[in-house]
Amino acid sequence: MEHREGIVVFINGPVVKGVNMGSFKVNEMVTVGEKQLIGEVVSIDGDTATVQVYEETEGLKVGEKIHYTGRPLSVTLGPGMLGNIFDGIQRPLAKINEISADFIPEGIGLLTLDDQKKWDVTVTARPGDFLQPGTVYATVQETLSIVHKLMVPANISGRVAEAKPDGPYTLNDTVVVLETPDGRRVDLTLCSKWPVRQARPVKKRLPIYKPLITGQRVIDSFFPIAKGGTVGIPGGFGTGKTVTQHQLAKWSDADIIIYIGCGERGNEMTDVLEEFPALIDPRTNRPLMERTILIANTSNMPVAAREASIYTGIAMAEYYRDMGYDVAVMADSTSRWAEALREISGRLEEMPAEEGYPAYLPSRLAEFYERAGCVETLGGQEASITIIGAVSPPGGDFSEPVTENTKRFVSAFLALDKKLAYARHYPSINYLTSYSGYAGVLENWYSENVSPDMMKLRTKMMRLLQEEAKLNEIVQLVGEDVLPNDQALVLEMARIIKKGFLQQNALHREDTYTTLEKQYKMLMVIDTLYENALKAVKMGIPVSTIRSLDVVQEVLKMKFDIPNDRTELLDQLHDRIVNDFSELSRKYE
């Protein structure tokens, strides 16, 4: 007879060993002890199994029972996820707060979505219809911005035997009954379960071809991110990782945002939880939370749940992707997640690799980032998941294992720089060490949708910045006065690119978000200024004279003074530059 109860024989923090568990399965969810703490089987050796517990194990005793649940660690997927705040294993924090005020008590159980709330359901399937995996059988207006589509699970197809009328239903009510070809009857409700560590199936993966527009100039114009892409944002303490992620969450043109606060400090997460509900979505003028899911797993919450939190987030993202939405996942930060892996690995007595991290750190990071992508869903729609992972290297050292391995698996690397941050240059993305592998892939999109010479302008500006970096080394040795005029002009132009274009104020009404059209015209204005100034310099006009022109100050302030919907003012500025320089040339002739 199969034993379905184990007995606790060893406890080391979140790692518990039990005997009598030969019939359990790896990755199966179990409940441990009298408090029924939630855990997951991570290894089995003969009759002994090791369990990773997702709650505090304080008070657990040897000899208590470990109970079988028969399924892997799973999330409940259905209406009610958007606008909600969960912990690392999808327990709603608002509900826990009602039960126990400020702290998450052990053994509160696997609370998930509210199964008492009634949702207005429109049933789209009709009796006699043949439904394939991924077919939508009902819809719910989950928030004013997002329609929640209920889809046939991946391994089921059949004819509709029964379809309920439209009306209010709870999560566990059956709205459609399918009859499979082998005669089984399957009840389809408003929710389904999915194992978090398993990727959801798709019809096929598609090549990446369109950008995720963020409104942040240094990203959109210099280091573009693609929909379905992977991005690493490494940065030391105080370089603005979290604000950069907030800006991306607020302004990027993804349909759904999933923000995973993974091992961040409690006060930082509190800021997120207080700020996000107050943010207004610029696309709909409704609260941003209507298309956002927050997963809060702070550094003082159980370590094992932190390890699970990024899988919980990505499983939810895949569910919304399957409905045909573009989803952006913000993981803040993968370093804290890797630290959780390291701590658990140490307790499991596994052999440590570089800097104490487990040897499987690279493969776990790869597994996570590979769940991004642009796909054709089972229902035949095009959708994407973009993963943006912040990395917090200790002391800002980019050669440590998490940053190095992240670099291997992401295609855009936005390195935040301490020096820029201390010089109050935000976003502090270093324009010399960052890169984006999507610039070439997205070139066609930019030339068709923005301008044929957008990427050419970008390359030209990047070249000026690289030249300035070389000249700065000379300047530090001999001073700026000895430079010939054309080189002094490069320094002046690099200053204008940095101050007038790359630097962006997240708190300024006009500057916080810039449309692609305005970004392109701003680059055009800077380019026109450079070309005209270069001609003037060749005529012998000193750089100091050029710097004192009123029009140069206007170029520096155009990001604040010219709204997104008045780009014709940039064309006027362009003409004024040409006129002012021809007047200047006439004076010097």
N, C-alpha and C positions, 0 to 999 in steps of 0.2 A: 504494500500500500504506500502511496506517495505521502511524505510528510509535508504539511503545508505550514509548519510553525518552526522557526529556528529559536535557538536559545543564546542570549548574549553571553560571551565569555571574555571579551576584551573591549575596553573603551579607551580611545586616545583622541580627545577633542571630537571632531566630526567623524572620525574613523572608528567604526564598530565592527568587531568580528563576531560571527555567530556559528554555532555548530548545528548539525541536524538539517543542513540546508542543501544537500546534494541535488534535490529536485528543483531548486530555484534556477532562474536564468540570469545571465549577465545583462545589465542595463534594465532589469526589471525593477519596478517601483515597489517598495515595501513600507510597512509601518513598524516602528520600533518602540518597544516598551509600553508601559501602561498609558503614557501620554500620547501614544500613537504618533510619534515623530515621523515625518516623511523622509524616506531615504531611497537610495538606489544601489543595487548590487553592482560592484565594480570588478570583483574577481571571485572565482570559485576554485578551491583546491580540495578535491575529494569531497568531504562532507562539510568543510569549513568555507564560509563565504565572508568576504569583506564588503561592508556597506558604508557608503558615503551618506551622512545624514545632513539634510538641508536646514536643520534648526539647531538651536543650542542644546547640547547634550547634558547640561548641568542637572544633577539629580537622577540620572539614569543609572540603574544598578545591574551588576552581573546577575544572570539568571532570569532577567525579564524576557518576554517573548518577542520574536520578530515575525510579523504576519505577512503572508503572500497577498498581492493584489491582482496578479495575473496580467498586468500590462506595463509597458515601459513608462518612464517619466513623460507625461503628455501635457499638452495645453488644451483648454477648451476653446474652440473657435466658434464665434457666433456674434450676433449683434450685442452691443454693450461694451465692446473693447475700446472704441474711439472715445477720447475725452476722459479715459480712466487712468488711474495711477496704480501700478502693480508693484509687488516686490519681485525678487529674482525668479520665483517659481509660480508667477501669475496669481498671487493672492491679492485681491483689491485692498489697498491700504485704507481707503475711506471706511470700508466695511469693518476692517480690523479695529480701526479707531473707535467705531461705534461700540464694539464689543469690549475693548480693553483700554480705552483712552490712549495713553502715549506710547505704550510698548507692545511689541508683538509677543504674546505669550506662547510658550512651547505647547505643542499639541493642539493648536487651534484647528488643525485639520486642513485638508486641501480645499479651501474656499476658492471658488472661481467666480464666474460671471453670475449676476443676479438672476436666479431661475424663477423668481416670483413676478418679475416685471413683465407686463404684457406689451407686445410690439404689434403695430399695425402691419399685417402681412398681405402682400398681393401675390396670390398663387398664379404662376404663369403656365404651369403644366396642366394639360387636360387629359381626362381618361382616354386611354388608347394610344397616347403619344409614346414613342420609343425614345428613351433618354440614355445618352452615352455619358461616360465619365466627363465631368467638367461642364455639363449642360446646366443652365440656370433653371431651377424649378420654382423659385419664389423670390421676391425681393422685399426688402424692408428699408424705409427711409431712416437710416441709422442716425444721421445728423442732417442739418439742412444742406450741408455741402456734399455729403457722400451717400450714395445708394448702396446698401449692402446686398450682394447677390448670393443667394444660397445655391450651392452647386452640388451635383451628384458626386459622391466620393470616387476616388481614382479606380477602385477595383470593382465597381458595381455598374451594371447596365441592365435595362429591362423596360417592360411596358408599364405605363401608369395604370394601376388597378383602381386607385381611389385618389381623388384630389379634393381637399376641403375647400369650402368657400373662403373668399377674402374675409379678413377680420382680425381681431386681437388674439394673439397666441403667446404662450410663454415659451422659453427656450426648449423645454423638453416635450412640447406638444407635437404630435405627428401632423404634418400638413399634406404629405403625399405618401401613398403606399405604392412601391414598385414590385412588379412580379418579374423575377429574373428568368432567363431562358430555361433554367433547371427547375423552375416551379417554386422557388423560395419566395417568400414575401418579405420585403425590406421596408421598414418604417423610416421615412426621412423627416427629421425634426428641424428646428431652427439652429441646432448646434452640432458640432462633431468634435471628436478628439483626434489629436495628432501627436506622435512621438517627436519630442523636440530635436533629438539628435539626427533625425532622418530628413533628408531633403524631400520636398514634395515634387512629384513627377510633372514634367511638362511635355508638350508635343515635340518641340525642338528648340535649340538655342539659336538665336539670331545674331548676325554681326552687329556690332555697336556702330551707330551712325549719327546720333543727335546729342547735343550737349545738355547737361543739367544746368539751366541758367540760374545763376545765384545773385546777380546784381552786384557782386563784389568785383571791382575792375581788375584787380591783380589776378583773380581766378579766371573770370570769363575771357579776358583778353590775352593774358600771358600764360596761364597754366590751366587750360580748360578741363572740366570734369565731364565725363560722358554719362548719359543715362544707362544704367547697367554696369557702370564702372566701379573700380575700387580705388580708394584714396586713403593715404596715411597722412596724418597731421602730427608730426612729432614736435615737441617743444618742452623746454625746461620750465620750472616753476615760474609763474608770473608772465609768461610770454603771450597769454591770451588765447589758449586753446579753446576754453569753454565759451568765450565770447564769439570766437570764430564759428564754433559749432552752432551757437544760438543764431547767428546771422544766417548760416546756411539753412537751419531749420525754419527760420521765419520767412526767408525770401526765396529759397530755391523753388523751382516750378515743379516739384514732385506733388502728386495728389495726396499722399499719406506720409506723415513723418513718424518714425518710431525712435524715440530718444532713450538710450539705455545708459543710465548713470551707474556705472559699474565700478564699485569700490571707491567712489569719489568721497571727499570729506562731507560730513553731514551738512555743514553750513552752505557749501557750494550747491548741494542738491536742494537745500531749502530755497536758495535763490531761484533755482530752475523751477521748483514747484510753485513758487509765488509769482515768478515772472510770466511763465507760459500761460496760465489761465487768464492773465491780464492782457496778453498780446492780441492784437487784431490782425486777422489774415488779410493782407493787402489785396488778395484776389477777390474775396467775397464780402469784405467789411464785416465779417462775423468773427467770433472768437476763434483763434488759431487752434484751440484745443479740440474743435469739432473735427479736425482731421489729424489729430496727434494722439499717440499712445506714449505714456511715460513709464519707464521701468526704473524704479529707484532701489538700488541696492548699495547702501552706503558702506564705508569702510568698517563701521562697527556692527554691521549685520553679519550673520553666519557666512563663513568663507565659502563653504560648498555651494550655497545659493548664488554667490557671486559668479562662481564658475558656470553655473547653469543659466545665469541671466542672459548671456548673449545668445544662447540657443533658443531661449524663450522668445526673445525679440525677433530673431531671424525666422522662427516658425510662424509668428504672427505676420511678418512681412510677406512671406511666401503665400500665405492665405489671401491677403489683399491683392498681391500680384496676380494670383489666379483669377481674380475677378476682372482683371484687365487694367489695374491701376499702376501708375509709376510710384514706387515706394522708395523713400530715402531712409536708411538706417544710420543713426549716429551712435557709435559706441564710444563712450567717454569714461574710462579709458581702457584700452586693451592691455596696458602695462599692469593695471591693478588686477585685471582678469588673469594675466600670466602669473602674478604674484600669488593669487589664490591657487592656481595649478601647482605652483612650487611648494606652497605650504602643505597642500593635500598629499602631493607626491612624497614629501619628506615624512609625513605621518604614515604613509603606506610603505615606507622604508624602501623606496625605489632608488636605483642608482642615479645620483645627480649628474647632470652634464654641465655645460658652461654656466658659470655664476650661480650654480645651485638649481637652475631651472631643469625640469625633466627633459629627457632626451627627445620626447615626442612633442616639444613645444612647436617646432616648425610645422609638423604635419597638422597639429590642431589649428594653428593660424591659417594654414592653407585651406583646410576644410571649411573654416568660417568664411574666408574671403571668396572661396569658389562658389558659395551660394548666391553671390551677386550675379548679375547678367541680364541681358535683354533676351526675352523668350517669346515663343508662340505658346500660349497656354493650351490646356486640354480643350478648352471651349473655343479655341481658334482665334483668340485676340492677341494683340501685341502688348506686352507689358514689361516692366523692368524693376530690378532692385539695385539701388546704388548703395554701396557700403562705405561710410566715411568713419574711419577709426582714428581716434586721437591716441597718441603714444606719449607717455610721460617718462622719458629717460632720466634716471637719477643724475642730478648735477648737469643736466643738458648734454649728456655724453651720448652722441648718436652711434657710437661703435658698440653699445651694449646689445645683448642678444635679441631683445624684443624689437628694437628699432631695425637692427640689421635684417632680421627675418621678415619683418613687415615689408621692408624695402624689396624683398625678393618676390612678394606676392601681390603688391599693388602696382598700378600703372601710373598713378599720379602721386607725387611726393611733395607735400607743401611744408617745407621745413621752417618752423618758427624760430626767429633769431633773437637771442637775449639782448644783443647790442641795439637792434632796431627797436625792441620793446622799451628799453631804457631811454632811448632817444625819442620816445613817444610817437614812433612811426607804427601805426596800426592800420590794417592787419599786419603783424610783424613777419610776413612771409618773405624769406630771404630770396631775392630775385636772381641770385647767382647760384645757389645750391639746390633750389627747388627744380622740379621738372614735371612735365606731363607727357606721357606716351600717347595721349589722345589728340595732341595738337595736329599731327599728320592725318589721323583718322577723320577728324572733324573738319578738315580744310574745305572739303566740298560743301558741307552744310553751311559753313560761314560764308563761302563765296556766293552761294545761292541765296542765303537768307539775310546776310548783312551787307557784304560788299566783296567783290572779287579781290581787292587788294588788302583786305583786313589782316590776313596772315603775313603778308609782305611787310606791312607797317609794324606788326608785332616784332618780326625778326629784326627790323631796323632799330627799333627802340631797345631791344635786348642787346644789340651790338653796341649801342652807345653806352649802356650801363656797364657792359663788360670792359669797354675801353676806359671808362672812368675808373674802374677798379684798378686797372694797370697804372693809370696816370697818378692815382692816389699814392701809390708806393713811391713814385718819383717825388711827389709833392712833400711827402713826409721827410724825405732826405734833403731837398734843396729849396723847398718853399714854392708857392704858386706863382710868384712874380717872374721867375725865370722861364716859365712855359711860353712857347710861341702862341700867338693869338688863336690859331685854329684849335689847339689843344685846350686852351683856357675856355674856349666856346663849348667843347665837349663836356667839361666839368659843369659849366653853367646849364647846359641842356639836360644833363643827368639830374641836376638839382630840380629842374622844372618837372621832369618825368616823375621823380620820386615824390615831390611835394604836391604837384598839380594833378597827378594821375593815380599813382600807386597808393598814396596815403589816403585813407577813407575813414570818415568819422561815423561810427555806428549810431551815434546819438543825435546827429544833425538831420533835420527833416528831409532836406534835398539830397544830402550826400550818402545817407544810409543805403540807398538802393539806386543803381544806375542802369538804365535800359541799354541793350546792345547798340541801338542806333546812336545814343548819346556817347557811349564808349568809343565807337568808331569815329564819330565826328571830333571828339576830344583829341584822339590820336592824330587825326588829320590836321587839326589846328597846331598841335605841337610840331608835327612834321613840317608844316608850312613855315612856322617860326624858325625852325632849324635851317631849312634850305635858304630862307631869305637872310638869316643872320650870317650864314656861311659865305654868301655872296658879298655881304657888307664887310666881313672880316678880310676877305681877299682884296677888297678895295682899300684896306688899311684903316677901317673904322675900328677903334678900340672896343674890347668886350665890355668895358665899364660903361661906355656910351649906350650900347645895346641894352645892358642890364637896366639902365635908368629910364628906358622908354615906358610910358604908361601902359602900352599894350601888353608888355611882359607881365605886369602885375595883374592885368585882366585875365591872362592865360592861367596864372596861378590860382585865381579865385573863381574860374568858370565852373568848377565842380559844385560850389555853393550857390553861385549867382544865377545859373541857368537851369531852370526846372527840366525834368525829363520830357515834358510835353511841349517845350519851346525850343526844339533843337535848331530852328531857323536862326536863332540868336547866335549859334555857333558858326553858321555860314557867314553871318555879318561880321563876327570877330575875325574869321578867316580873311575876309575882304579888307578889313581894317589893318591887319598885319601887312598885307601886300602894299596898301597905300602908304602906311607909315614908313615902311622901309624904302619905298621909291622916293619919298620926300627926303629921307635921311641921306640917300645916295646922291640926290641932286645937290644938297648942301655941301657934301664932301667933294663933289666934282669941281 
